[in-house]
């Protein structure tokens, strides 16, 4: 079973997926897959070079992810062009990684925007307060509040995501509170065996 886990930027998707992992789920992080599919020598990186030029390629041949992000997030059209390159490759990697037995939690910020929700059996949205999101994002990714707000502009609003979700996890309180919600959903996804 594939379960999409999303939310707006820095809402705590990774924390929630980690908690599901502790319960026995396999966790797939599309941010990690996005790095892998844009490593030197990959088709996606070559397409990015062709589309956006070499300004975002570092001297060691790797992608300047932050520089590219700051460039594309200024324009919905540029975001769309980048997503057309990366999303098919990421979806292929998700399908490959989740081909085995078990429950796979797919941590992906653009679950609904990318159409990845169509390959999931269940979709979960993680929520948190705006101040928490800004604080976490600045601390975790060493970026500015302005950069975070720019990224949020290119995501479906949290209210829209909630409407599309099968389950919602409120990550604005304590870790224990988040854990209780995760356990409740896990019991539904993986009921105990009888006999």
MDAnalysis code that builds the backbone (N, CA, C; Angstrom):
import MDAnalysis as mda
import numpy as np

u = mda.Universe.empty(585, n_residues=195, atom_resindex=np.repeat(np.arange(195), 3), trajectory=True)
u.add_TopologyAttr("name", ["N", "CA", "C"] * 195)
u.add_TopologyAttr("resid", np.arange(1, 196))
u.add_TopologyAttr("resname", ["UNK", "UNK", "UNK", "UNK", "UNK", "UNK", "UNK", "UNK", "UNK", "UNK", "UNK", "UNK", "UNK", "UNK", "UNK", "UNK", "UNK", "UNK", "UNK", "UNK", "UNK", "UNK", "UNK", "UNK", "UNK", "UNK", "UNK", "UNK", "UNK", "UNK", "UNK", "UNK", "UNK", "UNK", "UNK", "UNK", "UNK", "UNK", "UNK", "UNK", "UNK", "UNK", "UNK", "UNK", "UNK", "UNK", "UNK", "UNK", "UNK", "UNK", "UNK", "UNK", "UNK", "UNK", "UNK", "UNK", "UNK", "UNK", "UNK", "UNK", "UNK", "UNK", "UNK", "UNK", "UNK", "UNK", "UNK", "UNK", "UNK", "UNK", "UNK", "UNK", "UNK", "UNK", "UNK", "UNK", "UNK", "UNK", "UNK", "UNK", "UNK", "UNK", "UNK", "UNK", "UNK", "UNK", "UNK", "UNK", "UNK", "UNK", "UNK", "UNK", "UNK", "UNK", "UNK", "UNK", "UNK", "UNK", "UNK", "UNK", "UNK", "UNK", "UNK", "UNK", "UNK", "UNK", "UNK", "UNK", "UNK", "UNK", "UNK", "UNK", "UNK", "UNK", "UNK", "UNK", "UNK", "UNK", "UNK", "UNK", "UNK", "UNK", "UNK", "UNK", "UNK", "UNK", "UNK", "UNK", "UNK", "UNK", "UNK", "UNK", "UNK", "UNK", "UNK", "UNK", "UNK", "UNK", "UNK", "UNK", "UNK", "UNK", "UNK", "UNK", "UNK", "UNK", "UNK", "UNK", "UNK", "UNK", "UNK", "UNK", "UNK", "UNK", "UNK", "UNK", "UNK", "UNK", "UNK", "UNK", "UNK", "UNK", "UNK", "UNK", "UNK", "UNK", "UNK", "UNK", "UNK", "UNK", "UNK", "UNK", "UNK", "UNK", "UNK", "UNK", "UNK", "UNK", "UNK", "UNK", "UNK", "UNK", "UNK", "UNK", "UNK", "UNK", "UNK", "UNK", "UNK", "UNK", "UNK", "UNK", "UNK", "UNK", "UNK"])
u.atoms.positions = np.array([
    [0.843, -1.191, 0.000],
    [0.000, 0.000, 0.000],
    [0.883, 1.246, 0.000],
    [0.560, 2.186, -0.907],
    [1.269, 3.471, -0.936],
    [0.403, 4.537, -0.266],
    [0.998, 5.272, 0.675],
    [0.297, 6.332, 1.392],
    [1.046, 7.640, 1.161],
    [0.382, 8.605, 0.543],
    [0.993, 9.908, 0.330],
    [0.900, 10.745, 1.592],
    [2.032, 11.342, 1.993],
    [2.046, 12.210, 3.178],
    [2.509, 13.589, 2.725],
    [1.644, 14.580, 2.885],
    [1.963, 15.920, 2.415],
    [1.529, 16.966, 3.440],
    [1.693, 18.199, 3.090],
    [1.356, 19.328, 3.948],
    [2.078, 20.511, 3.347],
    [1.905, 21.687, 3.900],
    [2.654, 22.803, 3.346],
    [4.077, 22.748, 3.875],
    [4.919, 23.581, 3.316],
    [6.351, 23.602, 3.639],
    [6.592, 23.622, 5.149],
    [7.470, 22.718, 5.623],
    [7.909, 22.656, 7.032],
    [6.785, 22.369, 8.029],
    [5.731, 21.686, 7.566],
    [4.623, 21.359, 8.482],
    [4.934, 20.142, 9.351],
    [5.962, 19.387, 8.987],
    [6.342, 18.235, 9.803],
    [6.099, 16.889, 9.147],
    [6.092, 16.870, 7.809],
    [5.886, 15.608, 7.079],
    [6.946, 14.570, 7.451],
    [8.197, 15.032, 7.568],
    [9.294, 14.121, 7.899],
    [9.132, 13.504, 9.280],
    [8.696, 14.317, 10.240],
    [8.462, 13.821, 11.604],
    [7.378, 12.743, 11.573],
    [6.287, 13.036, 10.885],
    [5.162, 12.094, 10.801],
    [5.605, 10.802, 10.114],
    [6.340, 10.913, 9.015],
    [6.812, 9.709, 8.315],
    [7.766, 8.907, 9.190],
    [8.610, 9.612, 9.962],
    [9.514, 8.929, 10.892],
    [8.751, 8.132, 11.935],
    [7.653, 8.705, 12.431],
    [6.822, 8.009, 13.419],
    [6.163, 6.771, 12.807],
    [5.693, 6.893, 11.568],
    [5.134, 5.723, 10.879],
    [6.233, 4.682, 10.655],
    [7.439, 5.151, 10.355],
    [8.575, 4.239, 10.172],
    [8.867, 3.440, 11.431],
    [8.763, 4.093, 12.586],
    [8.976, 3.398, 13.862],
    [7.939, 2.295, 14.081],
    [6.770, 2.464, 13.483],
    [5.703, 1.463, 13.626],
    [5.824, 0.323, 12.608],
    [6.734, 0.500, 11.645],
    [6.955, -0.580, 10.678],
    [6.730, -0.213, 9.221],
    [6.382, 1.034, 8.949],
    [6.187, 1.455, 7.550],
    [7.542, 1.655, 6.870],
    [7.554, 1.514, 5.558],
    [8.717, 1.864, 4.741],
    [8.536, 3.331, 4.350],
    [9.566, 4.157, 4.514],
    [9.438, 5.582, 4.215],
    [10.211, 5.921, 2.937],
    [9.523, 6.594, 2.025],
    [10.136, 7.080, 0.783],
    [10.037, 8.597, 0.804],
    [11.169, 9.285, 0.678],
    [11.203, 10.748, 0.719],
    [11.476, 11.274, -0.687],
    [10.500, 11.983, -1.260],
    [10.684, 12.449, -2.644],
    [11.736, 13.543, -2.755],
    [12.050, 14.239, -1.647],
    [13.149, 15.219, -1.691],
    [14.477, 14.507, -1.935],
    [14.659, 13.344, -1.290],
    [15.876, 12.552, -1.509],
    [15.895, 12.034, -2.940],
    [14.742, 11.545, -3.421],
    [14.659, 11.055, -4.811],
    [14.955, 12.186, -5.791],
    [14.482, 13.403, -5.481],
    [14.717, 14.550, -6.368],
    [16.210, 14.846, -6.481],
    [16.939, 14.665, -5.384],
    [18.397, 14.865, -5.430],
    [19.049, 13.772, -6.287],
    [18.577, 12.533, -6.086],
    [19.164, 11.404, -6.816],
    [18.943, 11.511, -8.319],
    [17.742, 11.946, -8.710],
    [17.449, 11.997, -10.157],
    [18.095, 13.201, -10.837],
    [18.700, 14.113, -10.027],
    [19.393, 15.270, -10.629],
    [20.898, 15.235, -10.359],
    [21.422, 14.058, -10.040],
    [22.868, 13.933, -9.839],
    [23.578, 14.034, -11.196],
    [24.875, 14.387, -11.182],
    [25.620, 14.472, -12.443],
    [25.500, 13.176, -13.251],
    [25.292, 13.354, -14.551],
    [25.174, 12.203, -15.439],
    [23.750, 11.708, -15.632],
    [22.781, 12.264, -14.884],
    [21.392, 11.817, -15.035],
    [20.691, 12.586, -16.154],
    [19.687, 11.956, -16.716],
    [18.910, 12.590, -17.780],
    [18.216, 13.856, -17.321],
    [17.723, 13.831, -16.066],
    [17.012, 15.013, -15.545],
    [17.946, 16.212, -15.448],
    [19.182, 15.996, -14.985],
    [20.121, 17.116, -14.873],
    [20.454, 17.684, -16.249],
    [20.602, 16.795, -17.222],
    [20.887, 17.257, -18.589],
    [19.727, 18.095, -19.125],
    [18.495, 17.664, -18.821],
    [17.312, 18.423, -19.266],
    [17.250, 19.785, -18.565],
    [17.615, 19.821, -17.270],
    [17.633, 21.087, -16.530],
    [18.649, 22.037, -17.149],
    [19.840, 21.512, -17.482],
    [20.876, 22.332, -18.143],
    [20.348, 22.892, -19.449],
    [19.693, 22.030, -20.228],
    [19.167, 22.431, -21.525],
    [18.077, 23.494, -21.386],
    [17.240, 23.354, -20.354],
    [16.103, 24.261, -20.144],
    [16.513, 25.573, -19.483],
    [17.410, 25.500, -18.477],
    [17.721, 26.672, -17.663],
    [19.169, 27.163, -17.813],
    [19.954, 26.481, -18.629],
    [21.349, 26.887, -18.818],
    [22.249, 26.336, -17.728],
    [23.527, 26.711, -17.774],
    [24.504, 26.161, -16.824],
    [24.724, 27.054, -15.600],
    [23.960, 28.128, -15.492],
    [24.121, 29.059, -14.359],
    [23.862, 28.372, -13.016],
    [23.088, 27.283, -13.022],
    [22.739, 26.611, -11.770],
    [23.486, 25.290, -11.600],
    [24.584, 25.152, -12.331],
    [25.441, 23.977, -12.178],
    [26.722, 24.433, -11.486],
    [27.034, 23.806, -10.348],
    [28.235, 24.172, -9.588],
    [29.489, 23.688, -10.316],
    [30.635, 24.149, -9.858],
    [31.911, 23.794, -10.510],
    [32.186, 22.293, -10.453],
    [31.613, 21.588, -9.462],
    [31.817, 20.136, -9.385],
    [30.795, 19.350, -10.214],
    [29.952, 20.078, -10.966],
    [28.977, 19.422, -11.846],
    [27.642, 19.132, -11.194],
    [27.508, 19.447, -9.894],
    [26.235, 19.191, -9.212],
    [25.291, 20.388, -9.378],
    [24.031, 20.124, -9.115],
    [23.002, 21.152, -9.257],
    [23.006, 22.098, -8.053],
    [22.957, 23.396, -8.328],
    [22.784, 24.406, -7.270],
    [21.284, 24.495, -7.001],
    [20.816, 23.626, -6.120],
    [19.375, 23.492, -5.872],
    [18.757, 24.782, -5.341],
    [19.448, 25.419, -4.403],
    [18.893, 26.650, -3.826],
    [18.842, 27.758, -4.869],
    [19.904, 27.897, -5.647],
    [19.937, 28.921, -6.694],
    [18.832, 28.708, -7.719],
    [18.655, 27.440, -8.129],
    [17.597, 27.123, -9.097],
    [16.224, 27.385, -8.490],
    [16.045, 26.981, -7.230],
    [14.751, 27.201, -6.554],
    [14.426, 28.687, -6.480],
    [15.398, 29.493, -6.074],
    [15.159, 30.937, -5.980],
    [14.832, 31.540, -7.337],
    [15.406, 30.987, -8.389],
    [15.138, 31.474, -9.751],
    [13.733, 31.075, -10.205],
    [13.401, 29.778, -10.094],
    [12.119, 29.314, -10.651],
    [10.916, 29.771, -9.834],
    [11.078, 29.931, -8.510],
    [9.929, 30.304, -7.696],
    [9.480, 31.743, -7.927],
    [10.178, 32.465, -8.773],
    [9.738, 33.818, -9.133],
    [8.646, 33.793, -10.200],
    [8.452, 32.617, -10.814],
    [7.509, 32.543, -11.932],
    [6.789, 31.201, -11.972],
    [5.454, 31.202, -11.975],
    [4.705, 29.938, -12.085],
    [5.081, 29.164, -13.348],
    [5.390, 29.863, -14.419],
    [5.754, 29.207, -15.678],
    [7.078, 28.452, -15.536],
    [8.045, 29.060, -14.840],
    [9.339, 28.397, -14.629],
    [9.180, 27.184, -13.709],
    [8.344, 27.319, -12.678],
    [8.070, 26.190, -11.779],
    [7.484, 25.043, -12.584],
    [6.546, 25.367, -13.451],
    [5.889, 24.352, -14.286],
    [6.909, 23.649, -15.176],
    [7.823, 24.421, -15.782],
    [8.829, 23.833, -16.675],
    [9.779, 22.902, -15.920],
    [10.169, 23.311, -14.694],
    [11.036, 22.452, -13.886],
    [10.296, 21.176, -13.472],
    [9.047, 21.326, -13.048],
    [8.260, 20.166, -12.624],
    [8.039, 19.172, -13.762],
    [7.904, 19.678, -14.991],
    [7.719, 18.789, -16.143],
    [8.959, 17.917, -16.370],
    [10.110, 18.406, -15.936],
    [11.345, 17.625, -16.054],
    [11.461, 16.629, -14.896],
    [11.221, 17.104, -13.667],
    [11.524, 16.279, -12.494],
    [10.399, 15.323, -12.069],
    [9.148, 15.739, -12.175],
    [8.062, 14.915, -11.634],
    [7.933, 13.531, -12.263],
    [8.010, 13.390, -13.598],
    [7.917, 12.026, -14.154],
    [9.028, 11.102, -13.644],
    [10.251, 11.645, -13.516],
    [11.370, 10.824, -13.025],
    [11.178, 10.454, -11.556],
    [10.656, 11.396, -10.756],
    [10.412, 11.113, -9.337],
    [9.302, 10.076, -9.203],
    [8.226, 10.209, -9.991],
    [7.124, 9.249, -9.912],
    [7.605, 7.841, -10.260],
    [8.436, 7.745, -11.283],
    [9.004, 6.446, -11.673],
    [9.823, 5.854, -10.523],
    [10.612, 6.697, -9.854],
    [11.434, 6.241, -8.722],
    [10.560, 5.789, -7.551],
    [9.447, 6.501, -7.303],
    [8.520, 6.119, -6.222],
    [7.907, 4.757, -6.517],
    [7.453, 4.561, -7.741],
    [6.830, 3.287, -8.122],
    [7.817, 2.134, -7.959],
    [9.058, 2.365, -8.354],
    [10.102, 1.341, -8.234],
    [10.387, 1.028, -6.766],
    [10.517, 2.082, -5.943],
    [10.858, 1.906, -4.525],
    [9.734, 1.268, -3.722],
    [8.492, 1.390, -4.198],
    [7.349, 0.870, -3.440],
    [6.760, -0.392, -4.056],
    [7.570, -1.112, -4.829],
    [7.072, -2.292, -5.537],
    [6.935, -3.523, -4.640],
    [7.537, -3.501, -3.440],
    [7.507, -4.679, -2.568],
    [6.273, -4.753, -1.687],
    [6.364, -5.630, -0.698],
    [5.280, -5.824, 0.269],
    [5.368, -4.776, 1.370],
    [4.247, -4.445, 1.973],
    [4.236, -3.554, 3.126],
    [3.508, -2.253, 2.867],
    [3.598, -1.371, 3.839],
    [2.972, -0.046, 3.742],
    [4.090, 0.962, 3.520],
    [3.978, 1.731, 2.445],
    [4.992, 2.703, 2.054],
    [4.456, 4.112, 2.279],
    [5.109, 4.856, 3.153],
    [4.755, 6.252, 3.392],
    [5.595, 7.104, 2.445],
    [4.932, 7.816, 1.540],
    [5.639, 8.618, 0.542],
    [5.553, 10.085, 0.957],
    [6.666, 10.586, 1.497],
    [6.760, 11.970, 1.970],
    [6.979, 12.867, 0.756],
    [5.961, 13.651, 0.397],
    [6.085, 14.484, -0.797],
    [5.362, 15.816, -0.622],
    [6.098, 16.930, -0.748],
    [5.458, 18.241, -0.560],
    [4.405, 18.562, -1.617],
    [4.582, 18.041, -2.832],
    [3.671, 18.397, -3.928],
    [2.798, 17.211, -4.337],
    [2.246, 16.516, -3.363],
    [1.428, 15.327, -3.611],
    [0.299, 15.603, -4.603],
    [-0.488, 16.625, -4.329],
    [-1.640, 16.933, -5.184],
    [-1.230, 17.741, -6.402],
    [-0.272, 18.662, -6.229],
    [0.177, 19.508, -7.334],
    [0.819, 18.680, -8.449],
    [1.508, 17.601, -8.066],
    [2.253, 16.790, -9.032],
    [1.404, 15.674, -9.633],
    [0.245, 15.413, -9.041],
    [-0.578, 14.286, -9.492],
    [-0.154, 12.970, -8.861],
    [0.810, 13.005, -7.912],
    [1.263, 11.780, -7.249],
    [0.137, 11.135, -6.442],
    [-0.854, 11.939, -6.036],
    [-1.968, 11.383, -5.248],
    [-2.693, 10.269, -6.002],
    [-2.607, 10.288, -7.336],
    [-3.300, 9.274, -8.144],
    [-2.669, 7.881, -8.008],
    [-1.404, 7.814, -7.567],
    [-0.772, 6.493, -7.422],
    [-0.772, 6.030, -5.955],
    [-1.468, 6.771, -5.099],
    [-1.559, 6.419, -3.673],
    [-2.921, 5.809, -3.366],
    [-2.930, 4.887, -2.410],
    [-4.212, 4.333, -1.946],
    [-4.848, 5.256, -0.910],
    [-4.008, 5.932, -0.125],
    [-4.461, 6.823, 0.951],
    [-3.615, 8.096, 0.889],
    [-4.215, 9.236, 1.240],
    [-3.468, 10.496, 1.292],
    [-3.675, 11.170, 2.644],
    [-2.546, 11.564, 3.262],
    [-2.558, 12.202, 4.580],
    [-1.985, 13.605, 4.448],
    [-2.638, 14.580, 5.081],
    [-2.131, 15.954, 5.115],
    [-1.710, 16.272, 6.549],
    [-0.485, 16.804, 6.696],
    [0.057, 17.215, 7.983],
    [-0.085, 18.729, 8.095],
    [-0.650, 19.203, 9.197],
    [-0.854, 20.644, 9.384],
    [-0.015, 21.165, 10.552],
    [0.238, 22.459, 10.526],
    [0.924, 23.164, 11.626],
    [0.624, 24.647, 11.452],
    [0.841, 25.426, 12.497],
    [0.581, 26.864, 12.442],
    [1.612, 27.593, 11.591],
    [1.224, 28.740, 11.029],
    [2.110, 29.514, 10.156],
    [3.406, 29.910, 10.856],
    [3.300, 30.363, 12.099],
    [4.518, 30.767, 12.820],
    [5.463, 29.592, 13.014],
    [4.894, 28.424, 13.322],
    [5.720, 27.224, 13.492],
    [6.421, 26.864, 12.185],
    [5.677, 26.956, 11.091],
    [6.224, 26.609, 9.780],
    [7.401, 27.523, 9.437],
    [7.220, 28.822, 9.649],
    [8.294, 29.774, 9.346],
    [9.514, 29.508, 10.229],
    [9.262, 29.294, 11.512],
    [10.356, 29.051, 12.461],
    [11.127, 27.784, 12.094],
    [10.378, 26.694, 11.810],
    [11.015, 25.417, 11.455],
    [11.790, 25.530, 10.149],
    [11.176, 26.163, 9.156],
    [11.808, 26.271, 7.844],
    [13.096, 27.067, 7.880],
    [13.070, 28.200, 8.581],
    [14.262, 29.056, 8.693],
    [15.386, 28.289, 9.386],
    [15.033, 27.593, 10.467],
    [16.023, 26.854, 11.264],
    [16.556, 25.642, 10.486],
    [15.653, 24.880, 9.886],
    [16.031, 23.627, 9.228],
    [16.807, 23.847, 7.939],
    [16.328, 24.775, 7.104],
    [16.896, 24.921, 5.762],
    [17.782, 26.144, 5.594],
    [17.944, 26.915, 6.678],
    [18.784, 28.111, 6.624],
    [18.383, 29.020, 5.462],
    [17.065, 29.264, 5.363],
    [16.564, 30.173, 4.327],
    [15.746, 31.279, 4.988],
    [15.418, 32.288, 4.218],
    [14.716, 33.440, 4.775],
    [13.209, 33.222, 4.791],
    [12.526, 34.034, 5.588],
    [11.063, 33.996, 5.622],
    [10.504, 34.285, 4.230],
    [11.128, 35.230, 3.518],
    [10.694, 35.574, 2.159],
    [10.778, 34.388, 1.213],
    [11.860, 33.606, 1.313],
    [12.019, 32.420, 0.457],
    [10.943, 31.381, 0.761],
    [10.621, 31.226, 2.054],
    [9.580, 30.268, 2.437],
    [8.224, 30.710, 1.882],
    [7.893, 31.979, 2.066],
    [6.606, 32.494, 1.576],
    [6.504, 32.371, 0.058],
    [7.635, 32.555, -0.636],
    [7.661, 32.403, -2.101],
    [7.339, 30.954, -2.484],
    [7.897, 30.005, -1.756],
    [7.634, 28.587, -2.036],
    [6.170, 28.244, -1.763],
    [5.636, 28.803, -0.672],
    [4.240, 28.524, -0.322],
    [3.277, 29.032, -1.389],
    [3.660, 30.110, -2.074],
    [2.798, 30.666, -3.131],
    [2.574, 29.675, -4.269],
    [3.484, 28.712, -4.443],
    [3.391, 27.761, -5.551],
    [2.807, 26.414, -5.116],
    [2.303, 26.369, -3.883],
    [1.652, 25.152, -3.403],
    [0.155, 25.411, -3.263],
    [-0.618, 24.337, -3.411],
    [-2.056, 24.429, -3.148],
    [-2.217, 24.819, -1.681],
    [-3.213, 25.649, -1.369],
    [-3.398, 26.101, 0.012],
    [-3.676, 24.914, 0.934],
    [-3.347, 25.109, 2.190],
    [-3.541, 24.052, 3.184],
    [-5.007, 23.635, 3.250],
    [-5.940, 24.595, 3.186],
    [-7.368, 24.263, 3.237],
    [-7.782, 23.363, 2.076],
    [-7.233, 23.632, 0.893],
    [-7.549, 22.796, -0.280],
    [-6.984, 21.392, -0.090],
    [-5.757, 21.308, 0.424],
    [-5.133, 19.995, 0.654],
    [-5.961, 19.186, 1.658],
    [-6.427, 19.861, 2.700],
    [-7.224, 19.172, 3.718],
    [-8.484, 18.566, 3.098],
    [-9.113, 19.305, 2.194],
    [-10.333, 18.805, 1.526],
    [-10.052, 17.541, 0.720],
    [-8.844, 17.419, 0.186],
    [-8.498, 16.271, -0.664],
    [-7.946, 15.091, 0.125],
    [-7.685, 15.287, 1.415],
    [-7.026, 14.253, 2.223],
    [-8.004, 13.205, 2.729],
    [-7.486, 11.985, 2.920],
    [-8.248, 10.934, 3.600],
    [-8.126, 11.098, 5.110],
    [-6.936, 11.553, 5.555],
    [-6.685, 11.791, 6.976],
    [-5.887, 13.078, 7.135],
    [-6.081, 13.761, 8.283],
    [-5.323, 14.975, 8.605],
    [-4.653, 14.756, 9.955],
    [-3.358, 15.080, 10.026],
    [-2.612, 15.003, 11.287],
    [-2.210, 16.420, 11.675],
    [-2.646, 16.840, 12.868],
    [-2.318, 18.172, 13.378],
    [-0.981, 18.092, 14.113],
    [0.050, 18.702, 13.533],
    [1.394, 18.667, 14.103],
    [1.750, 19.996, 14.765],
    [0.741, 20.708, 15.260],
    [1.015, 22.012, 15.886],
    [1.232, 21.894, 17.386],
    [0.934, 20.715, 17.954],
    [1.092, 20.533, 19.398],
    [2.374, 19.787, 19.736],
    [2.290, 18.981, 20.769],
    [3.464, 18.225, 21.236],
    [3.718, 17.029, 20.328],
    [4.936, 16.507, 20.403],
    [5.291, 15.300, 19.646],
    [4.413, 14.137, 20.087],
    [4.100, 14.071, 21.380],
    [3.240, 13.000, 21.900],
    [1.853, 13.058, 21.266],
    [1.337, 14.266, 21.077],
    [0.026, 14.426, 20.448],
    [0.072, 13.955, 18.998],
    [1.133, 14.326, 18.286],
    [1.300, 13.885, 16.889],
    [1.396, 12.359, 16.841],
    [2.159, 11.802, 17.772],
    [2.354, 10.348, 17.820],
    [1.029, 9.612, 18.021],
    [0.172, 10.134, 18.893],
    [-1.143, 9.516, 19.137],
    [-1.960, 9.453, 17.849],
    [-1.926, 10.535, 17.081],
    [-2.674, 10.583, 15.824],
    [-2.111, 9.575, 14.809],
    [-0.787, 9.483, 14.758],
    [-0.124, 8.540, 13.844],
    [-0.514, 7.104, 14.207],
    [-0.474, 6.780, 15.487],
    [-0.822, 5.423, 15.932],
    [-2.274, 5.088, 15.584],
    [-3.173, 6.056, 15.765],
    [-4.596, 5.828, 15.444],
    [-4.778, 5.505, 13.966],
    [-4.062, 6.229, 13.093],
    [-4.171, 5.972, 11.650],
    [-3.510, 4.639, 11.305],
    [-2.375, 4.343, 11.931],
    [-1.671, 3.083, 11.667],
    [-2.565, 1.880, 11.979],
    [-3.342, 1.977, 13.053],
    [-4.250, 0.880, 13.429],
    [-5.318, 0.643, 12.363],
    [-5.697, 1.727, 11.666],
    [-6.677, 1.589, 10.584],
    [-6.000, 0.974, 9.351],
    [-4.774, 1.463, 9.046],
    [-4.070, 0.974, 7.855],
    [-3.603, -0.468, 8.000],
    [-3.179, -0.821, 9.220],
    [-2.634, -2.161, 9.458],
    [-3.335, -2.789, 10.661],
    [-4.580, -3.239, 10.459],
    [-5.303, -3.832, 11.593],
    [-4.581, -5.084, 12.086],
    [-4.699, -5.397, 13.396],
    [-4.021, -6.586, 13.924],
    [-4.553, -7.857, 13.278],
    [-3.643, -8.820, 13.111],
    [-4.066, -10.121, 12.525],
    [-4.870, -10.898, 13.541],
    [-5.901, -11.561, 13.049],
    [-6.739, -12.375, 13.939],
    [-6.190, -13.802, 13.995],
    [-6.405, -14.435, 15.135],
    [-6.039, -15.846, 15.263],
    [-4.632, -16.091, 15.679],
])
